[in-house]
Amino acid sequence: MSQRTAERALCLDDFEAMSRRFLPRPIFGYVAGATERNASLRDNEDAFTEWAFQPRVLVDVSKRGFRRTLFGREWSAPFGLAPMGMSALAAYRGDLVLTEAARAANIPAFLSGSSLIRMEEVIAANPDAWFQAYLPGDAKRVEALVDRVAAAGFPVLALTVDTAVLPNRENNVRNGFSTPLRPSFKLFWDGATHPGWSLGTFVKTWLRHGMPHFENSFAERGAPILARNVLRDFTARDHLNWEHLALIRRRWPGKLVVKGVMHPDDAKRAEAEGADGVIVSNHGGRQLDGTASPLRVLPAVKAAAPRIAVMLDGGIRRGTDVLKALALGADFVFVGRPMLHAAAVAGRAGVDRAISLLTGELDRNMALLGVNALDELGPHCLVPVRRG
């Protein structure tokens, strides 16, 4: 059934439509929604429509390829799977499904610090997986978390730095979503009217693995995902500054990435502090609503930090989006929501299908653009398009 379901998707957007029907409203709203008016969420995709290609013709593209080297490792494609919190709430064993599919496709995948499966189990399934962390507010807890990630064997640590305070996610309140989830008749009804998710994801997880907890926010285990009187420990982060990054750089032995950079000066500072890369990201539009699309600031960020890897996430839905981001300066891109929608509706088969769809688009798009290698991409391949 999962394979047949996956094959019904002809593009990544199809998985979101399928996920809307499959997931209970609170869970779908959490995955698909953002903050306040969702202005940044919309702009993440709209920004790609403001660039058009200038294809070249009569070019021999029979030897085209899109492998890319990042952090000393050659990957089969220039995109990976972005970190997504609570993936195992939307999809059965979601964190493992995503990372195993990425390993099979030879692309990188992040495990989120807000995940529900222990990092040690995930890295055992995919030794090439990367870890994304939210900095705890206390320096001792920072050190303990970094040490745990290092001991687990993750080669890359990404620090998400755009979460000084919790955002105003009105859609979560309207949909009845909270962390932890609060038992209520409405929540029960939402589950009862979506039996595929209730039985195939939530109940199956509970019976086989017990109540999911936030396993990787700190060095110790966090709160359960479903509880009436338990509060999740978000800890204050509004005092965090560049000294905390310097502390982690001294302690972390692997590749260090700063995620959530949107200003050229911050990229330059991250490079100066010893970061190996930055991810240009507005958190999928989930933090400060009205923040620019990462694609809009990408060229300036790349120019400010030319010696480190500059990556991008936000709004990637098509192979053409990947090519536009690379042409504007990204060394690599990451795809989030579509992959989790795919995992939710079809498990591992869904993620395999989503990755295959995107790589297939990349192959065709490069041929039609008239390029054989990613290094041939640049601003000269694009022209700006005025909308409205």
Kinemage of the C-alpha trace (Angstrom):
@kinemage 1
@onewidth
@group {chain A} dominant
@subgroup {mainchain}
@vectorlist {calphas} color= white
{ca met a 1} P 0.000 0.000 0.000
{ca ser a 2} L 2.781 2.468 0.858
{ca gln a 3} L 4.479 1.877 -2.492
{ca arg a 4} L 1.256 2.405 -4.417
{ca thr a 5} L 0.503 5.521 -2.395
{ca ala a 6} L 3.973 6.914 -3.044
{ca glu a 7} L 3.724 6.304 -6.777
{ca arg a 8} L 0.609 8.470 -6.999
{ca ala a 9} L 2.798 11.514 -6.318
{ca leu a 10} L 4.147 13.121 -9.475
{ca cys a 11} L 5.921 15.990 -7.695
{ca leu a 12} L 6.749 17.013 -4.133
{ca asp a 13} L 3.657 19.217 -3.837
{ca asp a 14} L 1.459 16.143 -4.283
{ca phe a 15} L 2.687 14.733 -0.985
{ca glu a 16} L 1.421 17.787 0.906
{ca ala a 17} L -2.074 17.363 -0.548
{ca met a 18} L -2.034 13.691 0.431
{ca ser a 19} L -0.700 14.520 3.890
{ca arg a 20} L -3.503 17.031 4.490
{ca arg a 21} L -6.027 14.205 4.129
{ca phe a 22} L -4.007 11.683 6.124
{ca leu a 23} L -2.851 13.645 9.187
{ca pro a 24} L -5.095 14.964 11.946
{ca arg a 25} L -5.584 18.714 11.715
{ca pro a 26} L -3.257 19.631 14.644
{ca ile a 27} L -0.392 17.540 13.274
{ca phe a 28} L -0.784 18.698 9.682
{ca gly a 29} L -1.068 22.308 10.832
{ca tyr a 30} L 2.169 21.998 12.785
{ca val a 31} L 4.063 20.540 9.828
{ca ala a 32} L 2.653 22.785 7.106
{ca gly a 33} L 2.084 26.040 8.983
{ca ala a 34} L 4.388 28.807 10.101
{ca thr a 35} L 3.948 32.048 12.059
{ca glu a 36} L 1.373 34.831 12.208
{ca arg a 37} L 0.298 35.645 8.618
{ca asn a 38} L 2.636 33.046 7.046
{ca ala a 39} L 4.167 35.863 4.992
{ca ser a 40} L 7.689 34.438 5.140
{ca leu a 41} L 6.444 30.943 4.388
{ca arg a 42} L 4.787 32.186 1.184
{ca asp a 43} L 7.753 34.325 0.194
{ca asn a 44} L 10.117 31.384 0.498
{ca glu a 45} L 8.431 29.841 -2.536
{ca asp a 46} L 7.460 33.068 -4.302
{ca ala a 47} L 11.079 34.237 -4.478
{ca phe a 48} L 11.923 31.401 -6.860
{ca thr a 49} L 9.268 32.585 -9.327
{ca glu a 50} L 11.065 35.935 -9.639
{ca trp a 51} L 13.949 34.333 -11.512
{ca ala a 52} L 13.684 32.746 -14.961
{ca phe a 53} L 16.183 30.645 -16.881
{ca gln a 54} L 18.018 31.539 -20.074
{ca pro a 55} L 18.643 28.099 -21.589
{ca arg a 56} L 21.403 27.414 -24.113
{ca val a 57} L 20.634 25.150 -27.055
{ca leu a 58} L 22.567 22.669 -29.197
{ca val a 59} L 24.760 21.785 -26.254
{ca asp a 60} L 25.851 18.154 -25.886
{ca val a 61} L 24.431 17.351 -22.446
{ca ser a 62} L 24.727 13.580 -22.715
{ca lys a 63} L 27.393 13.469 -19.992
{ca arg a 64} L 25.588 15.648 -17.437
{ca gly a 65} L 25.775 14.913 -13.728
{ca phe a 66} L 24.973 16.608 -10.474
{ca arg a 67} L 27.174 15.029 -7.805
{ca arg a 68} L 28.592 17.537 -5.337
{ca thr a 69} L 31.346 17.441 -2.718
{ca leu a 70} L 30.638 19.012 0.665
{ca phe a 71} L 32.831 18.779 3.775
{ca gly a 72} L 35.166 16.358 2.034
{ca arg a 73} L 32.439 13.908 1.066
{ca glu a 74} L 30.980 13.392 -2.398
{ca trp a 75} L 27.184 13.229 -2.432
{ca ser a 76} L 24.967 11.951 -5.234
{ca ala a 77} L 22.965 15.182 -5.422
{ca pro a 78} L 23.355 18.801 -4.283
{ca phe a 79} L 20.436 18.575 -1.844
{ca gly a 80} L 19.808 16.945 1.504
{ca leu a 81} L 17.056 16.549 4.095
{ca ala a 82} L 16.586 19.489 6.461
{ca pro a 83} L 16.079 18.973 10.201
{ca met a 84} L 12.410 18.650 11.125
{ca gly a 85} L 11.238 18.494 14.721
{ca met a 86} L 8.866 15.760 15.885
{ca ser a 87} L 9.130 13.843 12.608
{ca ala a 88} L 8.186 10.651 14.432
{ca leu a 89} L 4.870 12.250 15.419
{ca ala a 90} L 3.877 12.795 11.774
{ca ala a 91} L 5.340 9.539 10.426
{ca tyr a 92} L 5.938 6.187 12.084
{ca arg a 93} L 9.595 6.182 13.196
{ca gly a 94} L 9.930 9.281 11.043
{ca asp a 95} L 13.498 10.195 11.989
{ca leu a 96} L 14.733 6.729 11.057
{ca val a 97} L 12.672 6.625 7.862
{ca leu a 98} L 14.156 9.929 6.689
{ca thr a 99} L 17.750 9.165 7.576
{ca glu a 100} L 17.658 5.651 6.121
{ca ala a 101} L 16.248 6.946 2.840
{ca ala a 102} L 18.963 9.607 2.725
{ca arg a 103} L 21.666 7.005 3.303
{ca ala a 104} L 20.308 4.829 0.500
{ca ala a 105} L 20.299 7.830 -1.858
{ca asn a 106} L 23.745 9.038 -0.693
{ca ile a 107} L 22.535 12.487 0.356
{ca pro a 108} L 22.985 14.136 3.772
{ca ala a 109} L 20.197 14.233 6.333
{ca phe a 110} L 19.884 16.176 9.569
{ca leu a 111} L 18.443 14.831 12.811
{ca ser a 112} L 16.593 17.607 14.615
{ca gly a 113} L 17.276 18.478 18.237
{ca ser a 114} L 13.490 18.327 18.674
{ca ser a 115} L 13.346 14.714 17.527
{ca leu a 116} L 11.618 11.845 19.316
{ca ile a 117} L 14.064 8.995 18.613
{ca arg a 118} L 17.376 8.844 20.448
{ca met a 119} L 20.282 10.200 18.442
{ca glu a 120} L 22.314 7.096 19.173
{ca glu a 121} L 19.717 4.941 17.396
{ca val a 122} L 19.596 7.256 14.395
{ca ile a 123} L 23.364 7.480 13.918
{ca ala a 124} L 23.564 3.681 14.133
{ca ala a 125} L 21.144 3.499 11.185
{ca asn a 126} L 23.033 6.165 9.226
{ca pro a 127} L 26.612 6.927 10.312
{ca asp a 128} L 26.661 9.852 7.866
{ca ala a 129} L 23.710 11.657 9.495
{ca trp a 130} L 24.198 15.211 10.771
{ca phe a 131} L 22.804 16.704 13.973
{ca gln a 132} L 21.017 20.033 14.414
{ca ala a 133} L 20.909 21.507 17.904
{ca tyr a 134} L 19.069 24.278 19.667
{ca leu a 135} L 21.428 25.787 22.196
{ca pro a 136} L 20.363 25.243 25.806
{ca gly a 137} L 20.373 28.443 27.808
{ca asp a 138} L 22.916 27.221 30.363
{ca ala a 139} L 26.590 26.807 29.405
{ca lys a 140} L 26.924 23.514 31.301
{ca arg a 141} L 23.980 22.047 29.412
{ca val a 142} L 25.507 23.298 26.146
{ca glu a 143} L 28.731 21.450 26.909
{ca ala a 144} L 26.893 18.281 27.949
{ca leu a 145} L 24.806 18.247 24.763
{ca val a 146} L 27.825 18.865 22.528
{ca asp a 147} L 29.716 16.068 24.268
{ca arg a 148} L 26.788 13.676 23.768
{ca val a 149} L 26.561 14.482 20.044
{ca ala a 150} L 30.311 13.983 19.675
{ca ala a 151} L 30.234 10.692 21.575
{ca ala a 152} L 27.428 9.460 19.321
{ca gly a 153} L 29.671 10.030 16.301
{ca phe a 154} L 27.896 12.724 14.275
{ca pro a 155} L 30.375 14.298 11.824
{ca val a 156} L 28.521 17.613 11.459
{ca leu a 157} L 26.841 19.774 14.104
{ca ala a 158} L 24.537 22.599 13.038
{ca leu a 159} L 23.548 25.217 15.605
{ca thr a 160} L 20.195 26.867 14.958
{ca val a 161} L 20.578 30.463 16.073
{ca asp a 162} L 17.302 32.171 15.099
{ca thr a 163} L 15.269 31.090 18.147
{ca ala a 164} L 16.031 33.744 20.768
{ca val a 165} L 12.384 33.531 21.923
{ca leu a 166} L 9.374 31.427 21.004
{ca pro a 167} L 7.500 32.818 17.979
{ca asn a 168} L 3.810 33.627 17.726
{ca arg a 169} L 2.506 30.488 16.057
{ca glu a 170} L -1.184 31.295 16.050
{ca asn a 171} L -1.957 28.417 13.706
{ca asn a 172} L -0.838 25.928 16.366
{ca val a 173} L -3.260 27.437 18.874
{ca arg a 174} L -6.111 27.497 16.369
{ca asn a 175} L -5.476 23.861 15.405
{ca gly a 176} L -5.129 22.631 18.980
{ca phe a 177} L -1.437 21.779 18.712
{ca ser a 178} L 0.956 22.140 21.625
{ca thr a 179} L 4.148 20.508 22.851
{ca pro a 180} L 3.486 18.309 24.704
{ca leu a 181} L 0.058 17.566 23.238
{ca arg a 182} L -2.734 17.950 25.813
{ca pro a 183} L -5.303 15.122 25.964
{ca ser a 184} L -8.752 16.438 25.099
{ca phe a 185} L -11.957 15.316 23.420
{ca lys a 186} L -11.066 17.410 20.355
{ca leu a 187} L -7.642 15.750 20.086
{ca phe a 188} L -9.269 12.330 20.476
{ca trp a 189} L -11.808 13.169 17.763
{ca asp a 190} L -9.122 14.412 15.390
{ca gly a 191} L -7.351 11.087 15.856
{ca ala a 192} L -10.516 9.010 15.506
{ca thr a 193} L -11.391 10.673 12.207
{ca his a 194} L -7.898 9.918 10.852
{ca pro a 195} L -7.519 6.201 11.691
{ca gly a 196} L -4.634 5.658 9.272
{ca trp a 197} L -2.432 7.980 11.297
{ca ser a 198} L -3.868 7.025 14.689
{ca leu a 199} L -3.354 3.278 14.252
{ca gly a 200} L -0.399 3.286 11.872
{ca thr a 201} L 1.676 5.962 13.583
{ca phe a 202} L 0.627 6.921 17.103
{ca val a 203} L -0.789 3.665 18.494
{ca lys a 204} L 1.818 1.567 16.681
{ca thr a 205} L 4.596 3.691 18.176
{ca trp a 206} L 3.102 3.525 21.663
{ca leu a 207} L 2.661 -0.259 21.592
{ca arg a 208} L 6.107 -1.037 20.152
{ca his a 209} L 8.282 1.690 21.647
{ca gly a 210} L 6.360 3.353 24.469
{ca met a 211} L 5.334 6.977 24.766
{ca pro a 212} L 7.645 9.162 22.626
{ca his a 213} L 9.744 11.742 24.454
{ca phe a 214} L 11.902 14.642 23.311
{ca glu a 215} L 15.067 12.596 23.352
{ca asn a 216} L 17.742 14.948 22.031
{ca ser a 217} L 17.083 18.522 23.166
{ca phe a 218} L 19.610 18.105 25.973
{ca ala a 219} L 22.077 15.518 27.184
{ca glu a 220} L 19.241 14.037 29.246
{ca arg a 221} L 15.776 12.868 28.203
{ca gly a 222} L 13.081 15.513 27.822
{ca ala a 223} L 9.304 15.665 28.177
{ca pro a 224} L 6.852 13.117 26.716
{ca ile a 225} L 4.969 14.091 23.554
{ca leu a 226} L 1.551 13.573 25.190
{ca ala a 227} L 0.969 14.823 28.734
{ca arg a 228} L -1.652 16.830 30.596
{ca asn a 229} L 0.489 18.537 33.216
{ca val a 230} L 4.067 18.297 31.881
{ca leu a 231} L 5.778 21.314 30.325
{ca arg a 232} L 8.453 21.052 27.676
{ca asp a 233} L 11.703 22.710 28.729
{ca phe a 234} L 12.440 25.368 26.108
{ca thr a 235} L 14.886 27.270 28.384
{ca ala a 236} L 15.617 30.949 27.841
{ca arg a 237} L 17.836 31.664 24.850
{ca asp a 238} L 17.522 35.428 24.595
{ca his a 239} L 20.904 35.947 26.286
{ca leu a 240} L 22.864 33.729 23.889
{ca asn a 241} L 25.576 35.459 21.858
{ca trp a 242} L 28.691 34.863 19.775
{ca glu a 243} L 30.655 33.775 22.850
{ca his a 244} L 28.490 30.668 23.026
{ca leu a 245} L 29.424 29.830 19.449
{ca ala a 246} L 33.090 30.292 20.337
{ca leu a 247} L 32.606 27.951 23.311
{ca ile a 248} L 31.163 25.253 21.067
{ca arg a 249} L 33.851 25.727 18.420
{ca arg a 250} L 36.485 25.040 21.084
{ca arg a 251} L 34.667 21.943 22.281
{ca trp a 252} L 33.294 20.440 19.037
{ca pro a 253} L 35.819 18.389 17.021
{ca gly a 254} L 33.814 17.995 13.810
{ca lys a 255} L 32.389 20.280 11.150
{ca leu a 256} L 30.421 23.175 12.630
{ca val a 257} L 27.550 24.881 10.816
{ca val a 258} L 25.520 27.924 11.853
{ca lys a 259} L 21.885 27.642 10.749
{ca gly a 260} L 19.557 30.612 10.519
{ca val a 261} L 21.942 33.200 9.062
{ca met a 262} L 20.158 35.880 7.025
{ca his a 263} L 22.575 38.826 7.113
{ca pro a 264} L 25.974 39.071 5.372
{ca asp a 265} L 27.633 40.462 8.506
{ca asp a 266} L 26.497 37.446 10.530
{ca ala a 267} L 27.900 35.103 7.893
{ca lys a 268} L 31.203 36.966 8.030
{ca arg a 269} L 31.239 36.735 11.842
{ca ala a 270} L 30.437 33.007 11.746
{ca glu a 271} L 33.357 32.485 9.382
{ca ala a 272} L 35.634 34.473 11.695
{ca glu a 273} L 34.550 32.387 14.693
{ca gly a 274} L 35.627 29.186 12.937
{ca ala a 275} L 32.362 27.893 11.487
{ca asp a 276} L 32.794 25.563 8.530
{ca gly a 277} L 29.543 26.639 6.943
{ca val a 278} L 26.292 28.552 7.319
{ca ile a 279} L 22.753 27.722 6.289
{ca val a 280} L 20.844 30.708 4.949
{ca ser a 281} L 17.437 30.073 6.458
{ca asn a 282} L 14.446 31.802 8.008
{ca his a 283} L 13.418 28.593 9.780
{ca gly a 284} L 10.877 27.772 7.096
{ca gly a 285} L 9.045 30.993 7.918
{ca arg a 286} L 8.426 29.727 11.452
{ca gln a 287} L 10.146 32.446 13.485
{ca leu a 288} L 9.982 36.188 12.609
{ca asp a 289} L 7.143 36.601 10.131
{ca gly a 290} L 8.069 39.030 7.396
{ca thr a 291} L 11.676 37.868 7.258
{ca ala a 292} L 12.959 37.806 3.694
{ca ser a 293} L 13.184 34.610 1.718
{ca pro a 294} L 16.654 33.026 2.038
{ca leu a 295} L 16.968 33.120 -1.751
{ca arg a 296} L 16.764 36.932 -1.719
{ca val a 297} L 19.735 37.362 0.617
{ca leu a 298} L 21.767 34.397 -0.634
{ca pro a 299} L 24.066 36.282 -3.070
{ca ala a 300} L 25.065 38.839 -0.430
{ca val a 301} L 25.712 36.158 2.181
{ca lys a 302} L 27.839 34.157 -0.251
{ca ala a 303} L 29.898 37.243 -1.108
{ca ala a 304} L 30.474 37.972 2.588
{ca ala a 305} L 31.718 34.468 3.464
{ca pro a 306} L 33.393 33.041 0.360
{ca arg a 307} L 35.724 30.627 2.164
{ca ile a 308} L 33.091 28.529 3.922
{ca ala a 309} L 30.155 26.449 2.687
{ca val a 310} L 27.035 28.537 2.150
{ca met a 311} L 23.906 26.397 2.121
{ca leu a 312} L 20.213 27.249 1.884
{ca asp a 313} L 16.871 25.908 2.989
{ca gly a 314} L 13.362 27.246 2.552
{ca gly a 315} L 10.950 26.947 -0.351
{ca ile a 316} L 12.698 24.188 -2.316
{ca arg a 317} L 9.960 22.227 -4.075
{ca arg a 318} L 11.321 21.537 -7.579
{ca gly a 319} L 14.527 20.656 -9.352
{ca thr a 320} L 14.355 24.108 -10.927
{ca asp a 321} L 14.401 25.605 -7.417
{ca val a 322} L 17.589 23.683 -6.626
{ca leu a 323} L 19.249 24.949 -9.810
{ca lys a 324} L 18.222 28.555 -9.168
{ca ala a 325} L 19.647 28.456 -5.631
{ca leu a 326} L 22.914 26.963 -6.875
{ca ala a 327} L 23.110 29.550 -9.660
{ca leu a 328} L 22.740 32.356 -7.100
{ca gly a 329} L 25.575 31.057 -4.948
{ca ala a 330} L 24.420 28.159 -2.767
{ca asp a 331} L 26.878 25.313 -2.396
{ca phe a 332} L 24.093 22.984 -1.270
{ca val a 333} L 20.379 23.117 -0.422
{ca phe a 334} L 18.105 21.320 2.025
{ca val a 335} L 14.491 20.243 1.646
{ca gly a 336} L 12.191 19.973 4.656
{ca arg a 337} L 8.403 19.814 4.709
{ca pro a 338} L 7.860 17.847 1.456
{ca met a 339} L 10.027 15.006 2.714
{ca leu a 340} L 8.105 14.777 6.001
{ca his a 341} L 4.763 14.846 4.161
{ca ala a 342} L 6.074 11.977 2.026
{ca ala a 343} L 7.138 10.016 5.102
{ca ala a 344} L 3.774 10.606 6.774
{ca val a 345} L 1.657 9.207 3.947
{ca ala a 346} L 3.904 6.428 2.625
{ca gly a 347} L 6.775 5.825 5.053
{ca arg a 348} L 10.156 4.915 3.607
{ca ala a 349} L 8.614 4.370 0.154
{ca gly a 350} L 7.328 7.938 0.243
{ca val a 351} L 10.715 9.453 1.040
{ca asp a 352} L 12.433 7.290 -1.568
{ca arg a 353} L 9.870 8.487 -4.096
{ca ala a 354} L 10.277 12.146 -3.107
{ca ile a 355} L 14.055 11.968 -3.463
{ca ser a 356} L 13.709 10.183 -6.807
{ca leu a 357} L 11.259 12.796 -8.110
{ca leu a 358} L 13.614 15.636 -7.205
{ca thr a 359} L 16.686 13.970 -8.695
{ca gly a 360} L 14.743 13.163 -11.848
{ca glu a 361} L 13.733 16.787 -12.204
{ca leu a 362} L 17.338 17.878 -11.688
{ca asp a 363} L 18.530 15.610 -14.459
{ca arg a 364} L 15.925 16.799 -16.966
{ca asn a 365} L 16.235 20.458 -15.977
{ca met a 366} L 19.998 20.468 -16.456
{ca ala a 367} L 19.608 18.972 -19.923
{ca leu a 368} L 16.980 21.535 -20.896
{ca leu a 369} L 19.065 24.384 -19.455
{ca gly a 370} L 22.078 23.238 -21.465
{ca val a 371} L 24.557 22.496 -18.669
{ca asn a 372} L 26.540 19.357 -17.932
{ca ala a 373} L 27.883 20.168 -14.466
{ca leu a 374} L 26.783 22.177 -11.462
{ca asp a 375} L 29.912 24.315 -11.714
{ca glu a 376} L 28.545 25.709 -14.971
{ca leu a 377} L 25.675 27.358 -13.109
{ca gly a 378} L 25.800 31.042 -12.208
{ca pro a 379} L 23.788 34.255 -12.311
{ca his a 380} L 24.326 34.317 -16.079
{ca cys a 381} L 21.832 31.451 -16.339
{ca leu a 382} L 19.020 33.598 -14.902
{ca val a 383} L 17.093 36.755 -15.622
{ca pro a 384} L 14.932 38.588 -13.057
{ca val a 385} L 11.185 38.490 -13.579
{ca arg a 386} L 8.957 41.315 -12.381
{ca arg a 387} L 5.777 40.042 -10.759
{ca gly a 388} L 2.575 41.982 -10.135
